[in-house]
Amino acid sequence: MATYRELKAKAEKLLAQAEEARLAELHTVLEQVQALVQEYGLTPEQIFGRKRTPLNGSAAQIPTPKYQNPKTGQTWSGRGRAPLWVKGKNRERFLIQA
C-alpha cells in the first residue's frame, strides 16, 4: 500500500496535469463560445442572466426612518412589523418632521 507522501505527490502531479489540460483546451473553448455569441447575437444578459438590483437602484440601501419614539429616540421606517411603541397608536404623532 502507498504511503501518504506518495499519494500526496501523485495527487499534486495529477492536479498539475489537469491544469495543463485545462489551459490547452481553453483557447479552443473560448473561440467556440465567441463564434456562437457572434452567430446568434447573444447579449451578456442572455448568457449570464440579468443583474438583480434593488428597486431604487442602489445596493443595500437602508430605508429612511419615518417615525421616531420621542421617549427613547428609536426610529422605524414604516416597513415591516411595527414596533411596540407604535403598535395600536396613532402613527401621526410619531412622524419625523422633515
C-alpha positions as CSV (number, residue, x, y, z in Angstrom):
1,M,0.0,0.0,0.0
2,A,1.2,3.5,-0.9
3,T,2.2,5.9,1.8
4,Y,0.6,9.3,2.5
5,R,3.6,11.1,1.0
6,E,3.5,9.0,-2.2
7,L,-0.3,9.6,-2.6
8,K,0.1,13.3,-2.0
9,A,2.8,13.5,-4.6
10,K,0.6,11.7,-7.1
11,A,-2.3,14.0,-6.3
12,E,-0.2,17.1,-6.9
13,K,1.1,15.6,-10.2
14,L,-2.5,14.9,-11.3
15,L,-3.6,18.4,-10.4
16,A,-0.8,19.9,-12.4
17,Q,-1.7,17.7,-15.4
18,A,-5.3,18.7,-15.1
19,E,-4.4,22.4,-15.1
20,E,-2.2,21.9,-18.2
21,A,-5.1,20.1,-20.0
22,R,-7.5,22.9,-19.0
23,L,-5.1,25.6,-20.3
24,A,-4.6,23.7,-23.5
25,E,-8.3,23.4,-24.2
26,L,-9.2,26.9,-23.0
27,H,-8.2,28.7,-26.3
28,T,-10.4,26.3,-28.4
29,V,-13.4,26.6,-26.0
30,L,-13.2,30.4,-26.0
31,E,-13.1,30.5,-29.8
32,Q,-16.2,28.3,-29.9
33,V,-18.1,30.4,-27.4
34,Q,-17.1,33.7,-29.2
35,A,-18.3,32.2,-32.5
36,L,-21.6,31.2,-31.1
37,V,-22.1,34.6,-29.4
38,Q,-21.4,36.4,-32.7
39,E,-23.5,34.0,-34.8
40,Y,-26.6,34.2,-32.6
41,G,-26.1,37.8,-31.5
42,L,-26.3,36.9,-27.8
43,T,-26.1,39.5,-25.1
44,P,-24.4,39.1,-21.7
45,E,-27.9,39.2,-20.1
46,Q,-29.0,36.3,-22.2
47,I,-25.9,34.3,-21.3
48,F,-25.5,35.1,-17.6
49,G,-29.0,36.4,-16.7
50,R,-29.9,39.9,-15.7
51,K,-28.3,41.5,-12.7
52,R,-30.6,41.8,-9.7
53,T,-30.6,45.2,-8.1
54,P,-33.0,46.7,-5.5
55,L,-35.9,48.7,-6.9
56,N,-34.3,52.0,-6.0
57,G,-31.2,51.1,-8.0
58,S,-28.6,51.2,-5.2
59,A,-27.1,48.3,-3.4
60,A,-28.2,47.6,0.2
61,Q,-29.6,51.0,1.0
62,I,-31.0,51.4,4.5
63,P,-34.6,52.8,4.4
64,T,-35.0,56.3,5.7
65,P,-36.7,56.5,9.2
66,K,-40.3,57.8,9.0
67,Y,-41.3,57.5,12.7
68,Q,-39.4,58.2,16.0
69,N,-40.2,57.4,19.6
70,P,-40.0,60.7,21.4
71,K,-39.1,58.9,24.7
72,T,-36.2,56.8,23.5
73,G,-35.2,58.2,20.1
74,Q,-35.8,54.8,18.4
75,T,-36.7,55.1,14.8
76,W,-38.8,53.0,12.3
77,S,-39.0,53.3,8.6
78,G,-42.7,52.2,8.4
79,R,-41.7,49.0,6.7
80,G,-42.2,45.5,8.2
81,R,-43.6,44.8,11.6
82,A,-44.5,47.8,13.7
83,P,-42.5,48.3,16.9
84,L,-44.4,48.1,20.2
85,W,-44.2,51.9,20.8
86,V,-46.2,52.4,17.6
87,K,-48.4,49.4,17.5
88,G,-52.1,50.3,18.1
89,K,-51.4,54.0,18.4
90,N,-51.9,57.0,16.2
91,R,-48.8,57.0,14.0
92,E,-49.1,60.6,13.1
93,R,-47.8,61.7,16.5
94,F,-44.6,59.7,15.8
95,L,-43.9,61.1,12.4
96,I,-40.5,62.7,11.9
97,Q,-40.9,66.3,10.7
98,A,-38.8,67.0,7.6
